[in-house]
Amino acid sequence: MNPHSPMETLDSAPAVLSVSQLNQAVARTLERTFPLAWVAGEISNFTRAASGHWYFTLKDDGAQVRAVMFRGRAQFAGFTPREGDKVEVRALVTLYAPRGDYQLNVEAIRRAGVGNLYEAFLRLKEKLDAEGLFDPERKRPIPLFARTIGIVTSPQAAALRDILTTLRRRAPHVQVILYPTAVQGEGSAQKIAQAIATASAREECDVLLVCRGGGSIEDLWSFNEEVVARTIAAAPMPVISGVGHETDFTIADFAADLRAPTPTAAAEMAAAPRADWLATVESHADDLMRAMRRRLDNVSQSLDWTSRRLVSPVAYIGRERLKLGGLQTRLAHATRTPLTQARFTLRHLQTRLAAQLPDTRNDRARLDELTRRMGVAIQRRNERRRHTMTALSGQLELLNPQRTLERGYAMVLDQKGRVVRGPDGLRPREIVTVRMAEGSAEIGIASVQPTLD
């Protein structure tokens, strides 16, 4: 067949794509090519659908792009964008296949400039966490029965009215002390720290609330300052942080002993409802009353049962006396019979023992005689040895050098203590010792004469 025939050319032609297949392929290509990225722009044509999804256009001076944020992501945004808002979105580049529109699938949104603040927030949080400022071990428990509650917030804040209303409703008996301060604006962080330090120095409240209402991250930034966190951690009383809304987190929340999602929730955590405590006390009183009643009923019943068992003391003593008499008789009988048997056995054994004992009188007499003779022999032997020792002692005394010295002789010793027996052992100018009967003397040798034959 001809390789260039029309039939073969048609068979080898590429597959024809539908529009849907083309758009889907383009969408997959875009999603694989462009990872999640932050995109900055201005909100335009914002629409919130009945389904909860957000549709808007993100634009700048030179271009625009459609964007969608589905309800599952939008509910965690923390704010609702408005026309003209400068925002930053974290989005996936994709294509809406039905219309072939290129768009951004937004997963997170924040106001423009929040990124730098958030990075500063994370850096400070990491630093203080490494120092142990957020350790659970240093968190103090909130007292169950707070008598005085301190509040650090602005006197004009709506949060203060909410807190006072909540405390008045739940625990009207609790004393409230306000430590007024600015909660936003220039220098507000130092003012908040000063108010907390004032409460710490006075030590007049059992728990301290550090609160303010909701707002943007810029509005809440005073509670992200290091000075506020360190002052909260150094406070002697437990501190509850109630800053912003439930989705707002600040450094003060981590440094505090307890975080409340809102200022109203902070007031609820600081003081339990008095009605609940009164109801609990009444319930305990009722339980105690029922327990006492049950106890009295049980004791009364036991008393009735015991009184029925109680008999006359005279009759009881009579019965016990009869029992005692019977026991005495049994004891006497039980004791007498073994004793009689033991005595009979002892006499029988004594008789058998007397018949088996040998006659040792002759042996004892012979032993006494041998003992006497041995004593006499030892005495005589000692006498002989004593005479011999006396004779040897006399002979030894005759040979004692001291006796010779006592007769007028002397003994010459050299410097080494050896006896000098002749002039050969002496040297001129040598010092010798002359030992006599009653002492000794050191003598220098002037000269030595040889022995004359």
C-alpha positions in Angstrom: 0.0 0.0 0.0 1.2 3.5 -0.7 2.5 5.0 2.5 1.1 8.4 1.6 -2.4 7.2 0.8 -5.3 9.4 2.2 -6.7 6.5 4.2 -3.4 6.0 6.2 -3.0 9.7 6.7 -6.5 9.9 8.4 -5.7 6.9 10.6 -2.5 8.5 11.9 -4.0 11.9 12.7 -3.9 13.1 16.4 -7.1 12.6 18.6 -9.5 15.4 18.6 -10.1 17.0 22.0 -13.4 18.4 23.2 -13.6 21.8 24.8 -14.1 20.3 28.2 -11.1 18.0 27.8 -9.0 20.9 26.7 -10.0 23.1 29.6 -9.4 20.3 32.1 -6.0 19.6 30.7 -5.1 23.3 30.9 -6.4 23.4 34.5 -4.2 20.5 35.5 -1.2 22.0 33.8 -1.7 25.3 35.6 -2.1 23.6 39.0 1.0 21.5 38.5 3.1 24.4 37.1 2.2 27.1 39.7 2.3 26.0 43.4 0.5 27.7 46.2 1.7 31.3 46.4 0.8 34.6 48.1 -0.7 37.2 45.7 -1.3 40.9 46.7 -4.0 43.1 45.2 -7.2 45.1 45.7 -10.6 43.6 46.2 -13.2 44.4 43.5 -16.6 43.0 42.6 -16.9 41.2 45.9 -19.9 38.8 46.2 -20.9 36.5 49.0 -23.1 33.8 47.5 -26.0 32.1 49.4 -23.8 29.0 49.6 -21.2 30.9 51.6 -18.6 31.0 48.8 -16.8 34.3 48.1 -16.3 35.5 44.5 -14.2 38.6 43.8 -11.7 40.2 41.5 -8.1 40.8 42.6 -6.5 43.7 40.7 -3.7 46.2 40.7 -2.8 49.1 38.4 -1.9 46.9 35.4 -4.1 43.7 35.6 -6.8 41.8 37.3 -7.7 38.2 37.9 -10.9 36.4 39.1 -10.8 34.6 42.5 -13.0 32.3 44.5 -12.8 31.3 48.2 -15.0 28.4 49.1 -17.1 28.4 52.3 -14.9 25.9 54.1 -11.9 28.3 53.8 -13.9 31.6 54.1 -15.3 30.8 57.5 -11.7 30.9 59.0 -10.8 34.2 57.3 -11.3 36.3 60.4 -12.8 39.2 58.5 -15.0 39.9 55.5 -13.3 41.9 52.7 -14.9 45.0 51.3 -14.5 46.8 48.0 -11.2 48.5 47.7 -9.5 46.5 50.5 -5.8 45.8 50.0 -5.3 42.1 50.7 -2.9 39.2 50.3 -4.3 35.8 49.3 -2.7 32.4 49.4 -4.1 30.8 46.2 -3.7 28.0 43.7 -3.7 29.1 40.0 -6.4 27.1 38.1 -9.0 27.3 35.4 -12.8 27.2 35.8 -13.5 24.6 33.1 -17.2 25.4 32.3 -16.4 28.9 31.2 -12.7 28.6 30.5 -11.9 31.4 32.9 -8.5 31.6 34.4 -8.9 32.2 38.2 -7.3 31.9 41.7 -8.6 29.3 44.1 -8.0 31.1 47.4 -7.2 29.1 50.6 -6.2 31.9 52.9 -6.7 35.7 53.0 -5.2 38.5 55.1 -5.1 42.2 55.0 -2.1 43.6 53.1 0.9 44.2 55.4 -0.3 41.6 57.8 2.4 39.2 56.6 5.2 41.2 58.1 3.3 41.5 61.4 2.6 37.8 61.4 6.3 37.0 60.9 7.2 39.3 63.8 4.5 37.6 65.8 6.0 34.1 65.1 9.5 35.3 65.8 8.5 36.7 69.2 6.4 33.7 70.0 9.3 31.3 69.2 11.7 33.4 71.3 9.5 33.5 74.4 8.5 29.9 74.1 12.2 28.9 74.0 12.7 30.9 77.3 9.9 28.8 78.9 7.5 31.7 79.2 4.7 29.6 77.8 5.4 26.3 79.7 2.3 24.7 81.1 4.1 24.0 84.3 4.3 27.6 85.2 0.6 28.2 84.6 -1.4 28.9 87.8 -4.9 27.6 88.4 -7.7 30.1 88.5 -9.2 30.3 92.0 -12.7 28.9 92.3 -13.9 31.6 94.7 -12.4 34.9 93.6 -13.4 37.7 96.0 -11.8 40.5 93.9 -11.3 40.6 90.1 -9.1 43.1 88.5 -9.6 44.3 84.9 -7.0 45.9 82.6 -8.7 47.5 79.7 -9.9 50.9 78.3 -12.7 52.6 80.3 -14.5 53.5 77.0 -14.2 49.9 75.6 -17.4 48.0 74.9 -15.6 45.0 76.3 -15.6 46.6 79.7 -19.4 46.9 79.7 -19.7 43.3 78.6 -17.4 42.1 81.4 -19.2 44.2 84.1 -22.6 43.0 82.8 -21.5 39.4 82.9 -20.0 39.7 86.4 -23.1 41.6 87.7 -25.3 38.8 86.4 -23.1 35.8 87.5 -21.4 37.0 90.6 -22.8 40.3 92.0 -20.9 39.7 95.3 -17.5 39.9 93.6 -15.6 43.2 94.0 -14.3 44.6 90.7 -11.2 46.9 90.3 -10.5 48.6 87.0 -6.9 49.4 86.0 -7.6 51.8 83.1 -5.3 51.9 80.1 -5.3 52.6 76.4 -5.5 49.3 74.4 -4.4 50.5 71.0 -2.4 53.3 69.5 1.1 54.6 70.0 2.7 53.6 73.3 -0.4 51.5 74.3 1.8 48.4 74.9 3.8 50.2 77.6 0.6 51.6 79.1 -0.9 48.1 79.2 2.2 46.7 80.9 2.2 49.6 83.4 -1.4 48.9 84.3 -0.6 45.1 84.8 2.4 46.1 86.9 0.2 48.4 89.0 -2.2 45.6 89.7 0.8 43.3 90.6 2.3 45.8 93.0 -1.0 46.4 94.8 -1.8 42.7 95.1 -5.5 43.5 95.8 -7.2 41.1 93.4 -7.4 37.3 93.2 -7.4 37.1 89.4 -6.6 39.7 86.7 -8.4 40.0 83.4 -6.5 41.6 80.5 -9.1 42.3 77.8 -10.2 44.3 74.8 -12.7 43.8 72.0 -12.1 42.6 68.5 -10.3 44.4 65.7 -7.7 44.0 63.0 -4.3 42.6 63.7 -3.0 46.2 63.8 -5.6 47.1 66.4 -4.6 44.1 68.6 -0.9 44.5 68.1 -0.3 46.1 71.5 -1.0 42.6 73.0 1.7 41.1 70.8 4.5 43.2 72.3 7.2 41.6 74.4 6.8 44.0 77.3 3.2 43.0 77.8 3.9 39.3 77.7 6.7 39.5 80.3 4.7 41.7 82.6 1.8 39.1 82.5 4.2 36.3 83.2 5.7 38.1 86.2 2.3 38.9 87.7 1.8 37.3 91.2 -1.9 36.6 90.6 -3.4 34.3 87.9 -4.0 36.2 84.6 -6.8 35.5 82.1 -6.4 37.0 78.6 -9.5 37.8 76.6 -8.4 39.7 73.6 -10.4 40.0 70.4 -12.7 37.4 69.0 -12.4 33.6 69.2 -10.2 33.4 66.1 -7.8 36.0 67.3 -4.6 34.9 69.0 -2.0 37.2 70.6 1.3 36.7 72.5 -0.6 37.8 75.7 -2.8 34.7 75.3 0.2 32.4 75.4 1.8 34.2 78.4 -1.4 34.3 80.4 -2.4 31.5 82.7 -5.7 31.0 80.8 -6.9 32.2 77.4 -10.5 33.2 76.9 -11.9 33.5 73.4 -13.7 36.8 74.2 -13.8 39.3 77.0 -17.2 38.0 78.0 -15.8 34.5 78.2 -13.0 35.8 80.4 -15.5 37.2 82.9 -17.3 33.8 82.9 -14.1 31.9 83.5 -13.1 34.3 86.4 -16.3 34.0 88.4 -18.6 31.0 88.6 -22.3 31.9 88.8 -23.5 32.5 92.3 -26.7 30.7 91.5 -24.8 27.6 90.6 -22.8 27.7 93.8 -26.0 28.3 95.9 -27.7 25.4 94.0 -24.7 23.2 94.7 -24.7 24.2 98.4 -28.4 23.5 98.7 -27.9 20.1 96.9 -25.1 19.2 99.3 -27.3 20.3 102.3 -30.1 18.1 101.1 -27.7 15.2 100.6 -26.3 15.8 104.1 -29.8 15.9 105.5 -30.8 12.7 103.8 -27.5 11.0 104.9 -28.1 12.1 108.5 -31.7 10.8 108.4 -30.6 7.5 107.0 -27.9 7.3 109.7 -30.4 8.0 112.5 -32.8 5.4 111.1 -30.1 2.8 110.9 -29.0 3.5 114.5 -32.5 3.5 115.8 -33.1 0.1 114.1 -29.9 -1.3 115.5 -30.9 -0.1 118.9 -34.3 -1.8 118.7 -32.6 -5.0 117.5 -30.0 -4.9 120.3 -32.6 -4.1 123.0 -34.5 -7.3 121.9 -31.4 -9.3 122.5 -30.7 -7.7 125.8 -31.5 -10.0 128.9 -31.6 -9.3 132.6 -28.1 -9.0 134.1 -29.1 -11.3 137.0 -30.2 -14.1 134.6 -27.2 -13.6 132.5 -24.8 -13.8 135.5 -26.6 -17.0 136.7 -26.2 -18.7 133.3 -22.6 -17.7 133.2 -22.0 -19.0 136.7 -23.5 -22.4 135.8 -21.3 -22.5 132.7 -18.3 -21.6 134.8 -19.0 -24.4 137.3 -19.2 -26.9 134.5 -16.0 -25.7 133.0 -14.2 -25.9 136.4 -15.4 -29.5 136.9 -14.2 -30.4 133.4 -10.9 -28.7 134.0 -10.3 -30.5 137.3 -11.1 -33.8 135.8 -9.0 -33.1 132.7 -6.1 -32.0 134.9 -6.2 -34.8 137.6 -6.2 -37.8 135.2 -3.0 -36.9 133.2 -1.3 -36.0 136.5 -2.0 -39.4 138.1 -0.8 -41.2 135.0 2.4 -39.1 134.9 3.2 -39.9 138.5 2.7 -43.6 137.9 5.0 -43.5 134.9 7.6 -41.6 136.8 7.7 -44.1 139.7 8.0 -47.0 137.1 10.9 -45.2 135.4 12.7 -44.5 138.7 12.5 -48.2 139.6 13.9 -49.2 136.3 16.7 -46.6 136.5 17.7 -47.8 140.0 18.0 -51.4 138.7 20.2 -50.3 135.8 22.6 -48.0 137.6 26.2 -49.6 138.1 28.1 -49.6 141.6 30.8 -47.0 141.3 32.0 -46.9 144.9 35.2 -49.0 144.3 36.1 -47.1 141.2 35.6 -43.8 143.0 37.9 -44.9 145.9 40.6 -46.1 143.4 40.3 -42.7 141.5 40.8 -40.8 144.7 43.9 -42.8 145.5 45.4 -42.3 142.1 44.6 -38.6 142.4 46.5 -38.4 145.7 49.5 -40.3 144.3 49.7 -38.1 141.2 49.7 -35.0 143.4 52.6 -36.3 145.5 54.6 -37.2 142.4 54.1 -33.8 140.9 55.1 -32.1 144.1 58.4 -34.2 144.3 59.2 -33.5 140.7 58.7 -29.8 141.2 61.0 -29.9 144.3 63.8 -31.5 142.3 63.5 -29.0 139.4 63.5 -26.1 141.9 66.9 -27.4 143.5 68.4 -27.8 140.0 67.3 -24.3 139.0 68.8 -22.8 142.2 72.2 -24.4 141.5 72.3 -23.2 137.8 71.3 -19.7 138.9 74.3 -19.6 141.3 76.7 -20.7 138.5 75.3 -18.1 136.2 75.7 -15.4 138.8 79.4 -16.3 139.0 79.8 -15.7 135.3 77.9 -12.3 135.3 80.2 -9.5 134.0 78.6 -7.1 136.5 80.1 -9.0 139.4 83.5 -8.8 137.7 83.1 -5.0 137.4 82.1 -4.8 141.0 85.5 -6.3 142.0 87.2 -3.3 140.4 87.6 -4.2 136.8 86.4 -2.1 133.9 85.3 -2.9 130.3 86.5 -0.9 127.3 84.0 -0.4 124.4 84.8 1.2 121.0 82.5 3.7 119.2 80.4 0.8 117.8 79.8 -0.7 121.2 82.2 -3.6 120.7 84.4 -4.9 123.5 88.1 -3.9 123.0 90.2 -7.0 123.9 93.7 -5.6 123.1 95.6 -2.5 122.0 95.2 -3.6 118.4 91.6 -2.5 118.6 92.5 1.1 119.6 93.7 4.2 117.6 95.2 7.4 118.9 92.7 10.3 119.4 89.9 7.8 119.3 87.0 8.1 121.8 86.2 4.9 123.8 83.7 4.1 126.5 84.9 2.7 129.8 82.1 0.8 131.5 82.5 0.3 135.3 80.3 -1.2 138.0 78.5 2.0 138.8 78.5 3.9 135.4 80.6 4.6 132.4 82.9 7.3 131.1 84.2 8.4 127.6 88.0 8.6 127.4 90.2 9.8 124.5 93.2 7.6 123.6 96.4 9.6 123.6 98.6 6.8 122.4 98.6 3.0 122.0 101.5 0.8 123.2 102.0 -2.6 121.6 101.9 -5.7 123.7 105.3 -6.4 125.3 106.5 -10.0 125.1 
